[in-house]
Amino acid sequence: MRRLFKNLALALFRGRYASRSFSKWLVLLFDSMLFFVSFWIYILVKYIYHLSDLNIVAEIPHLVTLFLAFLINSFIFDSYKGLVRYSGFGDIKKIGFVCLGMFIMVFMAKYICVRYTAIPINYWFVSYTETIFVAMLTFISMTFSRLIIRRIYNENISHKQEPINTIIYGAGDAGIVTKKAVEQDTSCYYNIIAFVDDSNNKVGKMINGVPVYKPYKVINKEFIDKYDIKMFIFAIPSLDYKKRRIIINEIVDLGVDVKSVPFLNNWIDNNLTADQIEEIKIEDLLGREPIVLGKENVTEGLKGKVIMVTGAAGSIGSEICRQVLHYKPKKLILVDQAESPLYDIQFELRNNEPYRSFNVPMEFVIGNVKDSIKMREVFSKHQPQIVYHAAAYKHVPLMEEFPYEAVFVNVLGTKNVADLAIEFGVEKFVMVSTDKAVNPTNVMGATKRIAEIYTQSRKAEKTAFVTTRFGNVLGSNGSVIPLFKKQLANGGPLTVTDRNIIRYFMTIPEACSLVLEAGVMGEREDIFVFDMGEPVKIYDLAKKMIKLSHKQNIEIEITGLRPGEKLYEELLSTKENTIPTEHAKIMRAKVRRYTEEEVNEKIDTLINLIPTCDDFKIVAQMKNIVPEFISNNSVYSCLDKKEN
């Protein structure tokens, strides 16, 4: 018998039978066999002292009736869908409901037949007492078979894998579901050592055979080493962010892998599986609470509108496009000069869900914002109502080498699009800016500040110009985190320009949510900034990424500040103040006002210098427009000295 169960366990959980869709029917077949065995065992017991009276043919109708009731209740209560090797109380409860339901169904069917039909009762039905006995035998056989198979699986299959000793944070419903999900993972053998919970009602108790502890009892080197803990899983997605961050940092420092259960609305078909449990991302360690923005007013502002995005193939522009599609615009125009990235976003939005199912007309345009003729053709053809201007050069060291290119794209390109927005009656022009535009120390930041000044000085009856400023975005092309990941993959070292350099960070979706929010809530000349929390030391970020990678002997190399780079970025200059908005973490900056005539004259002078490619003359004029532009670690610092 043990060999039979062992072979069944191997058949259920190896090779082609590992398929969930196949194995559930195999389980149902196995349950049906157990029912038949239970029925005939009862019949044999019933006639054990007078076997000569047993009429097997006469028992067949009884068997058919009971089996139909059993089968129907198996489908009702899904008793066959659980993984047998991880059967627990919930699965046994389902078996109990199946057997109870079988009795109730037979009882009701027999009552109806007696009262309302002429069907021969004794031919199709056994007595109520006999039904109860068959149901009890079925319950016992199904329950014990599952427990035996689970034990055989643990002895003969799971223990062949290296166990991953695991702690689950959260002993509530989500924690129990998490335990079941990881135990059902056939690729790994998770050995749940402990639950962690803050509730005094749960601490000290056993849940599914696993003890529950207070956090301080297990989040320490002694406990981790004693039980050789390899994995820590957060099963409370809504845990207070600061507390979560502190715990994550402590666990990472102890050399333990950390994962997190996603929010319930991200579970697939409301079910959690092991592959949905996510690795901790670096943003979980950055010390800034993610910003959640409202969507109702965004829907009202974007639905049914013709929307154009410049720089649509870049990190920010492409995410703006993805988010815009959720709000069902009338049409989306994507403009970018980069052919291959534009093709990539075109393929994604036209072929991947959920974007394809939105059925929003999309136009993909190869075009450069520097080209006023091309931009005019785009505006004339598509008549956009809202423009998100994300096209820009952003890399500080490169733009320090090529100021004329920075001015060409970031200033003249913005001027072209802004002027056309006014000419064609665009309702909102939303520009993506940067914290480097505040008290700039480099060419890139100064060009973005000049672009801000130009758009804010426009006098337009129909067009509102709105600017959004934010810090560094995580994972954007050329940013520090992808760089660190590449360096880690190559075995290091990680390069940091200065031990004390700090930056503000936000995720790309957050940044783009701000852009969309600003577009609908912004009025003329508004500049919006985020309360981005505490800045992050890049050196500390590098150390945390090394710890997350669990790689040994990765060094951090200090390379020195690059031209134009400063130790810290500001979100607001000293000449600006802020007023709160309806969002606690979004502020409206009160900026210094510029007259259109003054700005036009200075910017025209700057643009006329582009063809000369005379970097020093170009930068000197930029400093004339933005007096607070003081070059740092740059060849253009001499221009500041001359002014002094």
C-alpha positions in Angstrom: 0.0 0.0 0.0 2.8 2.4 0.9 4.4 1.7 -2.5 1.1 2.5 -4.2 0.9 5.8 -2.5 4.5 6.6 -3.2 4.0 5.9 -6.9 0.9 8.0 -6.9 2.8 10.9 -5.3 5.5 10.7 -7.9 2.9 10.6 -10.7 1.1 13.6 -9.3 4.1 15.8 -8.8 6.7 14.9 -11.4 7.1 15.3 -15.1 4.1 15.9 -17.2 1.7 15.5 -14.3 3.1 18.6 -12.7 0.6 20.6 -14.8 -2.0 22.0 -12.5 -4.7 21.7 -15.2 -3.9 18.0 -15.6 -3.3 17.0 -12.0 -6.6 18.4 -10.7 -8.4 15.9 -12.9 -6.1 13.2 -11.7 -7.0 14.1 -8.1 -10.7 13.9 -9.0 -10.2 10.5 -10.5 -8.3 9.4 -7.4 -11.1 10.7 -5.1 -13.6 8.9 -7.2 -11.7 5.6 -6.8 -11.6 6.2 -3.0 -15.4 6.8 -3.1 -15.9 3.5 -4.9 -13.6 1.7 -2.5 -15.5 3.2 0.5 -18.9 2.2 -1.0 -17.8 -1.4 -1.5 -16.1 -1.7 1.8 -19.4 -0.6 3.4 -21.3 -3.2 1.4 -18.9 -6.0 2.3 -19.2 -5.0 6.0 -23.0 -4.9 5.7 -23.1 -8.5 4.3 -20.1 -9.9 6.0 -22.1 -12.5 7.9 -24.4 -13.4 5.1 -22.5 -12.9 1.8 -25.0 -15.2 0.0 -27.6 -12.5 0.3 -25.3 -9.9 -1.5 -26.6 -9.0 -4.9 -23.9 -6.9 -6.6 -26.2 -6.0 -9.6 -28.8 -4.6 -7.2 -26.2 -2.4 -5.6 -25.1 -0.7 -8.8 -28.1 1.8 -8.9 -27.3 2.7 -5.3 -23.7 3.3 -6.3 -24.6 5.4 -9.2 -26.9 7.7 -7.2 -24.4 8.2 -4.4 -21.6 8.8 -6.9 -23.5 11.5 -8.7 -24.1 13.2 -5.4 -20.5 12.9 -4.6 -19.3 14.2 -7.9 -21.7 17.2 -7.9 -20.5 18.3 -4.5 -16.8 17.8 -5.4 -17.4 20.4 -8.2 -19.3 22.7 -5.9 -16.6 22.7 -3.1 -13.6 22.3 -5.4 -12.2 19.5 -3.2 -10.0 18.3 -6.1 -8.3 21.6 -7.0 -5.9 21.8 -4.0 -2.4 20.5 -4.3 -2.5 17.1 -2.4 1.1 17.3 -1.2 0.3 20.5 0.8 -3.1 19.4 2.1 -4.1 21.1 5.3 -7.1 22.0 7.4 -8.8 24.0 4.6 -8.6 21.0 2.3 -9.9 18.6 4.9 -12.8 21.0 5.6 -13.7 20.9 1.9 -13.8 17.1 2.0 -16.1 17.4 4.9 -18.4 19.7 3.0 -18.4 17.3 0.1 -19.4 14.3 2.2 -22.0 16.4 4.1 -23.4 17.8 0.9 -23.6 14.3 -0.5 -25.8 13.2 2.4 -28.0 16.3 2.2 -28.4 15.9 -1.6 -29.4 12.2 -1.3 -31.8 13.1 1.5 -33.5 15.8 -0.5 -33.6 13.7 -3.7 -35.2 10.8 -1.8 -37.7 13.0 -0.1 -38.8 14.6 -3.4 -39.1 11.2 -5.1 -41.2 9.8 -2.3 -43.5 12.8 -2.1 -43.9 13.8 -5.8 -42.9 10.8 -8.0 -43.5 7.1 -8.5 -39.8 6.3 -8.8 -38.9 3.1 -7.0 -37.0 4.4 -4.0 -35.4 1.1 -2.9 -34.0 0.6 -6.4 -32.1 3.9 -6.5 -31.5 4.8 -2.9 -29.9 3.2 0.2 -31.2 4.1 3.6 -30.2 7.4 5.3 -28.1 5.4 7.8 -26.2 3.7 5.0 -25.7 7.0 3.2 -24.1 8.4 6.4 -21.8 5.4 6.7 -20.7 5.7 3.1 -20.1 9.4 3.5 -18.0 8.8 6.7 -15.9 6.2 5.1 -15.3 8.4 2.1 -14.3 11.3 4.3 -11.8 9.1 6.2 -10.3 7.6 3.1 -9.9 10.9 1.3 -8.5 12.7 4.4 -5.9 10.0 5.3 -4.9 9.5 1.7 -4.0 13.2 1.4 -2.1 13.1 4.7 -0.2 10.0 3.6 0.7 11.5 0.2 1.8 14.7 1.8 4.1 12.8 4.2 5.5 10.7 1.4 6.1 13.8 -0.7 8.0 15.5 2.1 10.1 12.4 2.7 10.9 11.4 -0.9 10.7 14.6 -3.0 11.0 17.8 -1.0 13.9 16.8 1.1 16.0 16.1 -2.0 16.1 19.9 -2.4 18.1 22.2 -0.2 15.6 23.7 2.2 15.2 27.5 2.3 14.5 28.3 5.9 12.0 31.2 5.8 10.4 33.7 8.1 7.1 35.3 7.1 6.2 38.7 8.5 2.5 38.7 9.1 0.5 36.0 10.8 -2.9 37.0 9.5 -4.8 35.7 6.5 -2.2 37.1 4.0 0.6 35.3 5.9 -1.3 32.0 5.9 -1.9 32.4 2.1 1.7 33.2 1.6 2.8 30.1 3.5 0.6 28.0 1.3 1.8 29.7 -1.8 5.5 29.2 -1.2 5.0 25.6 0.0 3.3 24.9 -3.4 6.3 26.1 -5.3 7.8 23.0 -6.9 11.0 24.8 -7.9 12.1 25.4 -4.3 11.6 23.8 -0.9 10.6 26.5 1.5 10.8 25.5 5.2 8.7 28.0 7.2 10.5 28.5 10.5 8.5 31.3 12.0 5.8 33.9 11.6 6.5 37.4 12.8 3.6 39.6 14.0 3.1 42.6 16.3 -0.3 41.4 17.6 -0.2 40.2 21.1 -3.2 38.0 20.3 -1.1 36.0 17.9 2.4 36.0 19.5 3.2 32.8 21.3 0.6 30.7 19.4 1.0 28.1 16.6 -0.5 28.7 13.2 -0.5 25.7 10.9 2.2 24.2 13.1 4.5 27.3 12.9 5.2 29.5 15.9 4.5 33.2 16.0 7.1 35.6 17.4 7.5 39.3 18.1 9.8 41.0 15.5 12.7 41.6 17.9 12.8 37.9 18.8 13.7 36.8 15.3 15.3 39.8 13.6 18.7 39.4 15.1 21.9 37.6 14.3 21.5 34.9 16.9 18.1 33.7 15.6 19.1 34.0 12.0 22.3 32.0 12.5 20.7 29.4 14.8 18.0 28.5 12.3 20.1 29.3 9.2 17.4 31.7 7.8 17.8 32.3 4.1 14.6 34.1 3.2 12.3 36.8 4.8 8.9 37.4 3.2 6.7 40.4 4.0 3.1 39.3 3.9 1.7 42.7 5.0 1.9 44.9 1.9 0.2 47.8 3.7 2.8 47.8 6.6 3.8 51.3 7.6 6.5 52.4 5.1 9.0 53.7 7.7 8.7 50.6 9.8 9.0 48.4 6.7 12.1 50.2 5.5 13.8 49.8 8.9 13.1 46.1 9.0 14.2 45.6 5.4 17.5 47.4 6.1 18.0 45.2 9.3 17.3 42.0 7.4 19.6 43.0 4.4 22.4 43.8 6.9 22.0 40.2 8.3 22.6 38.8 4.8 19.1 37.4 4.3 17.1 37.6 1.0 14.0 39.7 1.3 10.8 39.3 -0.7 7.3 40.9 -0.5 3.8 39.9 -1.2 2.1 42.3 -3.7 -1.1 44.1 -2.8 -4.3 42.0 -3.1 -5.5 43.9 -6.3 -2.3 42.7 -8.0 -2.9 39.0 -7.3 -3.8 37.0 -10.4 -7.5 35.9 -10.2 -7.4 36.8 -6.5 -4.9 33.9 -5.9 -1.4 34.2 -4.7 1.4 32.0 -6.2 5.1 31.9 -5.3 6.2 33.5 -8.6 4.1 36.6 -7.7 6.1 37.2 -4.5 8.5 40.0 -5.5 12.1 40.6 -4.8 12.7 43.7 -2.7 13.5 46.6 -5.0 16.2 49.2 -4.3 13.5 51.9 -3.9 12.3 50.0 -0.8 15.6 51.0 0.8 15.8 54.6 -0.3 14.0 56.1 2.7 11.3 58.0 0.8 7.6 57.0 1.0 6.2 56.5 -2.5 3.7 59.2 -3.5 0.2 58.2 -4.5 -1.7 60.5 -6.6 -5.4 60.8 -7.3 -6.8 59.6 -10.6 -10.3 61.0 -10.8 -9.4 64.5 -11.9 -6.8 63.1 -14.3 -9.5 61.1 -16.0 -11.7 64.1 -16.3 -8.9 66.2 -17.7 -7.6 63.7 -20.3 -10.6 61.6 -21.5 -11.6 62.3 -25.0 -8.6 64.7 -25.6 -6.0 64.7 -28.4 -2.7 64.4 -26.6 0.8 64.8 -27.9 4.0 63.7 -26.2 7.4 64.8 -27.3 10.4 62.6 -26.3 7.8 59.8 -26.4 10.4 57.0 -26.7 12.5 58.1 -23.6 12.2 56.8 -20.1 9.7 59.5 -19.0 8.0 60.1 -22.3 7.2 56.4 -22.9 5.8 56.0 -19.3 3.6 59.1 -19.8 2.2 57.5 -23.0 1.5 54.2 -21.1 -0.3 56.0 -18.3 -2.2 58.4 -20.7 -3.8 55.4 -22.5 -5.5 54.3 -19.3 -7.5 57.6 -19.3 -9.0 56.9 -22.8 -7.9 60.0 -24.8 -9.3 60.6 -28.2 -5.9 60.2 -29.9 -2.3 59.9 -28.8 0.6 61.4 -30.9 4.0 60.1 -30.0 6.9 62.2 -31.3 10.6 61.3 -31.0 13.8 61.6 -33.1 15.1 58.2 -32.0 14.0 55.6 -34.6 14.7 52.3 -32.8 13.3 53.3 -29.4 10.2 54.8 -31.1 9.7 51.5 -32.9 10.0 49.6 -29.6 7.3 51.7 -27.9 5.1 51.4 -31.0 5.4 47.7 -30.9 4.7 47.6 -27.2 1.6 49.8 -27.2 0.1 48.2 -30.3 0.7 44.6 -29.3 0.8 44.3 -25.6 -2.0 44.3 -23.1 -3.6 46.3 -21.6 -2.7 49.0 -24.1 -3.9 47.2 -27.2 -7.4 46.7 -25.7 -7.9 50.4 -25.0 -8.4 50.9 -28.8 -7.0 54.4 -28.7 -5.8 55.7 -32.1 -2.1 56.4 -32.0 0.3 58.2 -34.4 4.0 57.6 -34.2 6.0 60.5 -35.6 9.8 60.6 -36.3 10.6 64.2 -35.7 13.0 66.5 -33.8 11.7 69.4 -31.7 14.6 71.5 -33.2 12.9 71.2 -36.5 10.2 73.9 -36.5 8.9 73.0 -39.9 8.3 69.4 -39.0 6.8 70.3 -35.7 4.4 72.7 -37.4 3.3 69.9 -39.7 2.6 67.7 -36.7 0.6 70.4 -34.9 -1.3 71.3 -38.1 -2.2 67.7 -38.9 -3.2 66.4 -35.5 -4.4 69.6 -33.6 -3.3 68.4 -30.1 -5.2 69.8 -27.1 -2.7 68.8 -24.5 1.1 68.6 -25.0 3.5 66.9 -22.7 7.0 68.1 -23.5 9.5 65.5 -22.4 12.0 65.8 -25.2 15.4 67.0 -23.8 19.0 66.3 -23.4 19.6 65.4 -19.7 23.1 64.0 -19.2 25.2 66.5 -17.3 28.8 65.6 -18.4 27.9 65.3 -22.1 26.0 68.6 -22.2 28.9 70.3 -20.5 31.0 69.3 -23.5 28.3 70.4 -26.1 26.5 73.5 -24.8 25.3 74.4 -28.3 23.5 71.1 -28.6 22.0 71.5 -25.2 20.7 74.9 -26.1 19.6 73.7 -29.5 17.3 71.0 -28.1 16.5 72.1 -24.5 16.0 75.8 -25.3 15.2 76.2 -29.0 13.3 72.9 -29.1 11.1 74.0 -26.2 10.6 77.4 -27.8 9.5 75.8 -31.1 6.9 73.5 -29.4 5.7 76.2 -27.0 5.2 78.8 -29.8 3.3 76.2 -31.9 1.2 75.3 -28.8 0.1 79.0 -28.6 -0.4 79.3 -32.4 -2.6 76.2 -32.6 -4.6 76.8 -29.4 -3.3 74.0 -27.2 -5.1 74.0 -23.9 -2.3 72.8 -21.7 1.5 72.7 -22.3 3.1 70.6 -19.6 6.9 70.7 -19.5 9.1 68.1 -17.8 11.9 69.8 -15.9 14.4 68.9 -13.3 15.8 69.8 -9.9 19.0 70.6 -11.7 17.3 73.8 -13.0 17.4 75.3 -9.5 20.5 77.3 -8.9 22.1 75.4 -11.8 25.8 74.5 -11.7 25.9 72.9 -15.2 24.9 73.6 -18.7 22.1 71.0 -18.8 20.4 72.5 -15.7 20.8 76.0 -17.0 19.2 75.1 -20.3 16.2 73.6 -18.5 15.9 76.7 -16.3 15.9 78.9 -19.4 13.2 76.7 -21.0 11.2 77.2 -17.8 11.6 81.0 -17.9 10.6 81.0 -21.6 7.4 79.0 -21.1 6.4 80.9 -17.9 6.8 84.2 -19.6 4.4 83.4 -22.5 1.2 85.5 -22.7 -1.4 83.3 -24.2 -5.2 83.5 -23.9 -5.9 79.8 -24.6 -2.7 78.0 -23.5 -1.7 77.3 -19.9 2.0 76.6 -19.4 2.7 74.2 -16.5 6.1 72.9 -15.4 6.9 69.9 -13.2 10.2 69.5 -11.4 11.5 66.3 -9.8 14.7 64.7 -8.9 16.4 61.6 -10.3 14.2 58.8 -11.5 15.0 55.3 -10.7 15.9 53.0 -13.6 15.8 55.7 -16.3 18.2 55.4 -19.2 21.7 56.3 -18.1 20.8 56.8 -14.4 22.8 55.5 -11.5 20.9 52.4 -10.6 21.2 50.7 -14.0 24.8 51.7 -14.0 25.4 50.0 -10.6 23.5 46.9 -11.8 25.8 46.6 -14.8 28.9 47.1 -12.6 27.7 44.5 -10.2 27.1 42.0 -13.0 30.6 42.6 -14.2 32.0 42.0 -10.7 32.5 45.7 -9.8 33.8 48.1 -8.8 30.8 50.5 -8.3 31.9 54.0 -9.2 30.7 57.0 -7.1 31.9 60.5 -7.9 32.1 61.6 -4.2 31.4 60.0 -0.8 29.1 62.9 0.1 27.1 63.3 -3.1 23.4 63.2 -2.5 20.4 63.0 -4.7 16.6 62.9 -4.5 14.9 59.9 -6.1 11.5 58.9 -7.3 10.2 56.1 -9.5 9.4 56.6 -13.2 5.7 55.9 -12.7 5.6 58.4 -9.8 7.3 61.0 -11.9 4.9 60.5 -14.8 1.9 60.5 -12.4 3.1 64.0 -11.3 3.3 65.1 -14.9 -0.3 64.0 -15.6 -1.6 65.4 -12.3 0.1 68.8 -13.0 -1.4 68.9 -16.4 -5.0 68.9 -15.1 -4.6 70.8 -11.9 -2.1 73.4 -13.2 -3.0 76.9 -14.2 -1.0 79.5 -16.1 2.7 79.8 -15.2 2.5 77.1 -12.5 5.6 75.2 -11.5 5.0 72.1 -9.4 7.5 70.4 -7.1 7.4 67.3 -5.1 8.0 66.8 -1.4 10.5 64.0 -2.1 11.5 63.3 1.5 15.1 63.0 2.5 17.9 62.9 -0.1 19.9 59.8 -0.5 23.7 59.5 -0.4 24.8 57.8 -3.5 27.6 56.1 -1.6 25.1 54.5 0.8 22.9 53.5 -2.2 25.9 51.7 -3.7 26.5 49.8 -0.4 22.9 48.8 -0.2 22.9 47.5 -3.7 26.0 45.4 -3.0 24.2 43.9 0.1 21.1 43.2 -2.0 23.2 41.4 -4.6 24.9 39.2 -1.9 28.1 39.4 -3.8 31.3 39.4 -1.9 34.3 41.7 -2.2 32.7 44.3 -4.4 34.5 47.6 -4.0 33.3 51.2 -4.3 35.6 53.4 -6.3 35.5 57.2 -5.8 36.1 58.9 -9.2 35.7 62.6 -8.4 33.0 65.0 -9.4 32.4 65.3 -13.1 32.3 68.6 -14.9 29.1 70.6 -13.9 28.2 68.1 -11.2 27.3 69.3 -7.7 27.1 67.5 -4.4 23.4 68.1 -3.9 20.4 69.2 -5.9 17.7 71.6 -4.8 14.0 71.4 -5.7 13.4 75.1 -4.9 15.7 78.1 -5.4 16.0 80.7 -2.7 14.0 83.1 -4.9 11.0 80.9 -4.9 8.5 80.0 -2.2 5.7 77.5 -2.3 2.1 77.2 -1.4 0.3 73.9 -0.7 -2.1 72.2 -3.1 -4.8 69.6 -2.5 -2.1 67.0 -2.5 0.0 66.9 0.6 3.2 66.0 -1.3 2.8 68.4 -4.2 3.6 72.1 -3.9 3.1 75.0 -6.2 6.2 77.2 -6.5 5.8 81.0 -6.6 8.4 81.9 -9.1 10.1 85.2 -10.0 8.2 86.8 -12.9 9.8 87.7 -16.2 8.5 90.0 -18.9 7.9 88.5 -22.3 9.9 91.2 -24.0 12.9 90.9 -21.8 13.0 87.1 -22.1 12.5 87.2 -25.9 15.4 89.5 -26.4 17.8 87.5 -24.3 16.8 84.1 -25.6 16.9 85.3 -29.2 20.5 86.4 -28.6 21.3 82.9 -27.2 19.7 81.1 -30.1 21.5 83.2 -32.6 24.8 82.0 -31.1 24.0 78.3 -31.8 25.4 78.3 -35.4 28.7 79.7 -34.1 29.3 76.6 -31.9 31.2 79.0 -29.7 30.8 77.3 -26.4 32.1 80.1 -24.2 29.9 82.8 -25.8 26.9 80.5 -25.5 27.5 79.7 -21.9 28.2 83.4 -21.1 24.8 84.4 -22.6 23.2 81.6 -20.5 24.7 83.1 -17.4 23.3 86.5 -18.5 19.8 85.0 -18.6 20.2 82.9 -15.4 22.4 84.9 -13.0 22.3 82.2 -10.4 24.0 79.8 -12.9 27.5 79.3 -11.3 29.6 76.6 -13.0 31.0 73.9 -10.8 34.1 71.9 -11.6 33.8 73.2 -15.2 35.9 74.9 -17.8 33.2 77.6 -17.8 34.0 78.6 -14.2 36.3 81.3 -15.6 33.2 83.1 -16.9 31.9 83.4 -13.3 35.3 84.8 -12.2 35.1 87.4 -15.0 31.7 88.5 -13.8 33.1 89.0 -10.3 
